[in-house]
Amino acid sequence: PKIQSACCLALTNLQRGRLGSQRARRIAEEGGIEAVLMALKNNASAADVQTTGIVTLRKLVSEDAESTETFLRNGGMEALLHALGTHPGHADVAEYGLGILRPLVCHTKDMPERILSLGGTKVVLKTMQLNLARVAVQEFACDIVSNLAWAMEECQAQLISETGIPIVTRTLKAHFDSPNIQALSFA
């Protein structure tokens, strides 16, 4: 796992700087997304690999639609939800994992249905519940829950049946001083 984690970190650092977007595309072209996904799948119990792999993927997947498609086509959503489900209380896995999930839920047409079919609503709520103090986790999760509930009645029903209302209410109370969380909790 140490080599896998170090390699993911190296790919993350190779994306830094003013040429980061070009470098990220090159990493994707060289099979970097598939390699990171393989590292996640082969080291599911290693939180350090999950964290560095997800950080690397967050940057790669956010660069362009082609990288996002590569991520999704190669089991990225399944690997991401597995990482979040295996390490729901690990704050870095939660923050960076939900950071990947958030734009996918908000901007990908079939994503709510896919997340529902993969049990992702339960994973998001559990991650949210176990990382109450981490503001970014709560912001991302509230936005994801809001978009899932808005997109499909089935998602809304699933979120309600999985105690989504008390979890969001608890977040709202715990972060009364965060305008972003307050706004997202009402959405």
Secondary structure, DSSP 4 states (H G I P E B T S, - for coil): -HHHHHHHHHHHHHT-STTHHHHHHHHHHTTHHHHHHHHHHHTTT-HHHHHHHHHHHHHHHHH-HHHHHHHHHTTHHHHHHHHHHHSTT-HHHHHHHHHHHHHHHHH-TTHHHHHHHTTHHHHHHHHHHHTTT-HHHHHHHHHHHHHHHHH-HHHHHHHHHTTHHHHHHHHHHHTTT-HHHHHHHH-
